Amino acid sequence: MTIDTLFGLGAAALVGIGLYGLIVLPHPLRKIIAFNVLGGGVFMLFGAIARRGAAAGWGGDPVPQALLITGLVV
């Protein structure tokens, strides 16, 4: 199992936990925290996609990298 696969599985787990929290939890503050966890999973997925392209010997896809940096700044 490569590091890219582990990052992808971790991202999928964070997205799943975030979606579960948004659907099930009734308290508004917990929904905000679940949304934050979901966003962290999406950012992690973008990072894994960008790393996978760069590790394969290609130049690396700049779109996921740009989305990741823009999301972190905003």
C-alpha distance (Angstrom), angle and dihedral (degrees) to the residues before:
residue distance angle dihedral
M1 . . .
T2 3.76 . .
I3 3.78 127.9 .
D4 3.82 89.9 -109.4
T5 3.79 90.4 58.1
L6 3.79 91.3 49.2
F7 3.80 91.4 50.8
G8 3.81 90.1 48.8
L9 3.80 92.3 50.0
G10 3.80 91.3 46.3
A11 3.80 90.2 50.7
A12 3.80 91.3 49.4
A13 3.80 90.2 50.1
L14 3.81 92.2 50.8
V15 3.80 91.9 48.2
G16 3.80 90.5 48.9
I17 3.80 93.5 48.9
G18 3.80 90.4 47.5
L19 3.80 93.5 50.1
Y20 3.79 91.1 46.8
G21 3.80 90.5 51.6
L22 3.80 92.5 48.6
I23 3.78 92.3 51.3
V24 3.81 101.7 39.2
L25 3.81 108.4 30.6
P26 3.82 114.7 84.9
H27 3.81 99.9 -167.9
P28 3.86 113.7 93.8
L29 3.81 95.2 -139.3
R30 3.79 91.2 53.2
K31 3.80 89.8 49.4
I32 3.81 89.2 54.3
I33 3.81 90.6 50.6
A34 3.83 90.5 47.4
F35 3.81 89.3 51.2
N36 3.80 89.2 51.3
V37 3.83 90.4 51.6
L38 3.80 89.3 49.3
G39 3.81 90.5 52.1
G40 3.79 90.7 49.5
G41 3.80 89.3 53.9
V42 3.80 91.6 50.9
F43 3.81 91.5 49.5
M44 3.80 89.8 48.9
L45 3.81 89.9 50.6
F46 3.82 91.3 51.3
G47 3.80 89.2 50.4
A48 3.81 91.9 49.7
I49 3.81 91.4 49.9
A50 3.80 92.2 49.3
R51 3.82 91.9 47.1
R52 3.80 92.8 48.2
G53 3.81 91.7 56.5
A54 3.80 92.7 47.6
A55 3.82 93.5 46.1
A56 3.81 92.3 52.9
G57 3.79 90.4 65.4
W58 3.78 95.1 -102.1
G59 3.76 120.2 122.4
G60 3.78 91.2 -99.5
D61 3.77 123.0 -106.8
P62 3.82 108.7 -89.4
V63 3.83 94.8 -159.7
P64 3.85 97.7 73.5
Q65 3.79 89.6 42.2
A66 3.80 91.3 51.7
L67 3.82 91.8 47.0
L68 3.79 91.0 49.5
I69 3.79 94.2 49.8
T70 3.82 92.7 43.9
G71 3.80 91.6 49.7
L72 3.77 92.4 49.8
V73 3.79 93.1 48.9
V74 3.79 95.1 46.3
